[in-house]
């Protein structure tokens, strides 16, 4: 009743096992390759963003080192003026505060226990 495996059957099992292992390894390598490609694409996108920010900062650095930028900042932020110039600063009057009336909150009606409703229904009101 009990059969032993023949040489051909053992070879077939070995070949199937080797094919299974090779298929598993091939699939794992494909997944690793996909992950590496995605990581490279993310790194390229981040690099492009950083290069764009760097270009903007280089432009700002060129602007900041000029005398015109310093004069403009001094006028706008510090309200300075050059010699023989009159600086006009408009006086802004703040608006008067609007008195908002406090909201009127009505108290909720007092709750009555249900047994008082039953008593009034049976015996009437006083």
HUSUL-V872605 format. One record per pair of residues at least 24 apart in sequence whose ideal C-beta (glycine too) atoms are under 10 Angstrom apart, sorted by sequence separation. I is the first residue (numbers start at 1). J is the second residue. If there is no record, write none. Layout:
# HUSUL-V872605
I;J
I;J
This chain:
# HUSUL-V872605
none
